[in-house]
Amino acid sequence: MKKLLLLVGLFCAALPMVKAQQSVAAANQFINLLDNSQKAETLFPFDIEERYNYHFVPIVRKGITFNEMNVEQRKAAIALIRSCLSEQTFQKTQQIMALDQVLKVLENRKPEDHYRDTGNYHICIFGTPAANTIWGWKFEGHHIAFNFSVDKQKLVSGTPGFLGSNPAVVLEGPQKGKQVLKDETEMGFALLHSLTNTQSQKAIVDTGAPKDIISFDSRSALLKDVKVGIGYAELTPVQQQLMLQLINLYIHRFTKLFADDMLKDIQKAGLNKLSFAWAGHTQSGIGNPHYYRILGPTLVIEYDNTQNNANHVHSVVRDLKNDFGGDELLEHYKSAHTN
């Protein structure tokens, strides 16, 4: 518990310092605070396969963890995280990390058991952060996964962008009532419940929800052979606004400038090519498994609440053009390092 309070305190204390920082400066400040053994654990080439090693469950990962950092290193790591995420998303990551302590209690795990661990969140840096380089970094652990790619100080990718919550709603203890991904849940149901019976028949593609998000930990976010549900053009103007608000929620997991670029890509590809699909129960509540997704030419958004008696949320936004930085950026990096 002492470690949890220390981490939470550091997250909150770092706020004034971070707002003015850019990712390159934040990354280098973090790197410069690492000793040689920590650098060996944290730093990798940009074109290494490890950059695509994406998951959101408690597994063995590469990269330095918060448990291995001293106070100054943690502050610098938090500055780096804050440089790429919106403040709302940053706060959600803090709350998700804290939920591991809730799970540890719920599962009656011993203090020396680190399967649930608020400090077991990893950072890897790929390439050399500089004003004129291609580089990237990853922030990942239980129910958090973000993979960022940067070209000449411009953030070009932040996806996969995964957030999960177990419990979805804390049912007992000091944090009773806590619901980290409440907006993702309520806004999805708001769109569903705005539909007429005829529209619902098209939007609801299955009476049973899938066991998890369909894209899962795949390197490719392209979903094949799935029912698309109801199209944007088939919605009323009010319903279209609800759909756009839901998309905005996921896209604004990132900084505003980057989110604006993603939204421009979505609009350029055509709003009428977006679709909304639902599966499972149509009423919220524990014991009612449900799932939704939004598909478009440039993005996939998925949400499910099926595990642990439907009290365990997974949610993700994927960029079909720029996931993990995209093939074009990787080829640019390779050509620059072979000439």
N, C-alpha and C positions, 0 to 999 in steps of 0.2 A: 504493500500500500504506500510506503514511503517513496518508492521509486515512481509509482504512478503520480503522486502529488508533485514530485520534482519535475516530471515530464510535462504535466499540465501547467505548472507554474512557468516553465521555460517557454512553452508555446505562447502563453498570454504575455509574458514580459517582452517577447521579441517583436511585438506588433509595431511600435513606433519606429524601430530601426529599419524594418523591412520595406516599407512602402516605397522608398526612393531607390531601392536596389534593382538592378537588372540581373538577368540570369547569369551572364558571363562573369560579372563581378562577384556575384554570390557564390557561384561554383568555385571560382579561384580562391575566394576567401576560405571556403570549406576545405579545399584541397591543401592549401598552405598550412592548415592547422593539423593535418594528419602526419603521423610519423611514417617511416619507410614501410614498416610492416602493414600499417593500415592502408597506405597507398596501394600496395600490392594486392590487397584484398578488395579495393574499391575501384581502381582505374583499369579500363580495358580499351582496346581499339574500337573505333566506331563500327567497323564491319565484322565484328565477332558475332557468332551465332547466339551467344548469350543474350544479346539485345532483344531477341525474339522469344526468350524463355519467360513467358507470361503466365502467371497463375494467381489465384486469390484465396488459397487455402493455406493452412499451416504446414509448409513443406520446407525442406532444406534448400536454402537459396545462397547465391553468391552476393557479395556486397557487405559493407560494414553495417552493423545494426546500432540502434540507439543505446543498447546495453553496453556496447564497446566504446562509446564516446564519452569524453569528459564534458564538463559543463559548457566550455567555450565551443567545442565541436558541435554539441547539440544545438546551440544557438545558431551557429552557421548553417547547419543542416536545415533548421527550421526556416531560416532566411531564404535558402534555396527553394524549398517547397513553396513558400509564400510568393516567390517571384513568378511562379507559373500558374498558380491556382487562384480562383476568386476567393475573397475572404470567407464567403459563406461555405464554400467547399473545404477550405482549410479548417474551419471550425468543425465541419462534419468529420474530417479525418481525425481530429483530436478526440472527438466523442467515440468514434469507431475503435480507436486504439484503447480507449478506456474501457470499452465493453469486454475486452479480453479478461479484465479483472472480474467483471460480473459473471462471465462464463466459468471462470476458475472456481468461483464460489458455488455456482449452480451445479457444477459437475463434481464438487467435493474433491478437487485436486489438492494435493499436498503442496506446501510452499516451495519445495525443491523441484516440483514438476513445472517445466517451462513450455509445455505444449500450448497453454494459454499464457501469453506474456506481452504486457503492454509495451515493452521495449524491443520486441523481436520484429522490427520493421527495418527494411534494408534500403540502402542507397548504393547504386552503381553509377559511375560516370564513364561515358564512352567517347573516345576521342579527346581532343585538347580544346577546352573552352577558350576562345579568343574572338576578337572583333571580326576576323575574316576567315573563320574556320567553320566546318561542319562538325557538330558534336551533339551529344545527347546524354540523357541521364534517366534513371528509373527509380521510382519510389514504390516499394511493394512490401506487402505482408498480408496477414490475415484480413481479408475483406477490403483491402486497399491495393489498387494497381494502376499506376500512371506511367506511361512511357513517352518521354519528351524528346523531340528532335529540334535542333536549332541550326539555322544557316545565317551566318553573318549577323548575329545578335537578334535575329528574328525567329520567334517560335513558329515553326511550321507544322508541328504535330504534337498532340498531347494524348493520343489514343493508342491503345485501348485506355479508356478512362472508367475504371470500375470502382464502385462503392457498394459494400454490403453491410448488413446489420443482423447480428444474432445475439440476443433476441431482437426481433423487429420492434416489439414493445416490451420493455422490462416490466415484469409482472409483480416483482417483490423486491424488497431490500431498499437501501437508501436512494437508489435511482428509479424507483417504481414510477411507471408512467412515461419514462424516457422513450422517445421514438425518433431516432436519428434521421431516418429517411421518410418522414411523415409527408413531405411535399410530393415526393415521387409516388407515394401511395394515393394520397387524396386527389391529386390532379389527374391521375390515371382514371380513378373512379368517376371523377367529375365529367370527364369526356365521355366515358361509357354511358353514364346515366343521363347524359344530354340527348342520346340517340333515341329516335322513334323505334317502335317495334320492328318496322321494316328495315331500318338502318341496322339495328342490332343483329338481325338475322344474317346480315352480310358481314358485320364486324366480328361477331363471335364465330371463330373458325373451329372451335372444339369445345366440348363440354368438360373435358378434362385438361388440366394444366400440365405442361411438360415438367419433368423433375428438376430442371435447371434452365438457365438461359441456353438457348440453342447454340449460340456461337461459342459458348464455354471458354476453353483456353486456346482455341484455334488460332493459328498464325493468320489465317484469312478470315475476315468477318463476313464474307459473301455467303448468304444463306440461300441454299438451293432447295427447290421443291417444297417451299412453304406457301401456305395460303396467305395472300396479302391483306385480306380483310376489306375494309371500306376505304375508298379513295378520298383524297382531300376535296376534289371537285363535287363529290356527292354529299358534302356536309353543308349546313347552313352557315352564313357568315359568323354567327355566334359560336357554332361548333368549330369552325375553322380557327377562330381566335383561341379557343380552349386547346386545340391541337398545337397551335404555334406557341402558346404559353408553356405547354409540356415540353416541346422541343427546346425552347429557350432555357428551361430549367437544366436540362442536360448539357447543352452547349455552354452555358455559363458556369460550368464546373471550372472553367479556365479563366484566365485574365480577359478583360473586356476586349482588348484589341484583337486577341486571337479568336475569341468567340465571335466577334463581328466578322472576321474573315470566313469562319465556318458558315455563318448565317448567309453571307453573300454567295458562297458556293451552293448552298441549298436552294436559294432563290434563283440563281442562274440556271441550275439544273431543272427547275420547274416545280413550283409548289403543287401543281396538279398531278405530279408523279409520286407524291407522298401517299402513304396508306397507313391505316391503323388497324391492328388486329388484337383480339382478346381471346383468351382461353380460360376455362375453369369457372369458378363461382363468380357471380356478378354482384354479390354483396360482400362488403369488407368484414373483417373479423377473424379472430383466431379460429382455426379449424376449417377455413374456407380457402383452399388453395386457388391461386389465380396467377395470371401471366398476361402481359401485353407487350407489343412491339410496334415500333414505327419504322417503316422502311422507306428509303428514297434512293435516288441514283448515287448519292454521295454519303449516305449515312445509314447506320443501323442503331436503333435504340431498343434495348430489351430490359424488361423488369419481370422478376418472378418472386412469388412468396408461396412456397410449397413445402419446404422442409420444416421439421420440428413443429408439426401440426399447424403449418401455415403461420409460423411466427419467426420467419427467417428470410430476409430479403436479399436478393442479388439484383444489381442494376448496372448497366454498362452503356456507354456510347462509343461507337466505333466509326472511324472515318474510312470509307471504302477507297478513297484516293490516297490518303496520307497516313494510314495506320502504320505505326513504327517508323514514321518518316517517309514512307513510300519508296517505291523502286527507283523513281527518278532521282531523288536525293542520294540514295545509296550509290547509284551509278556515277553521279557527279563526284561524290567522295572518292570512289575508286579511281576515276580518271585523273583526279587531282593528285593522287598518291602513286600513280604509275608513270606519269610524264616526267 
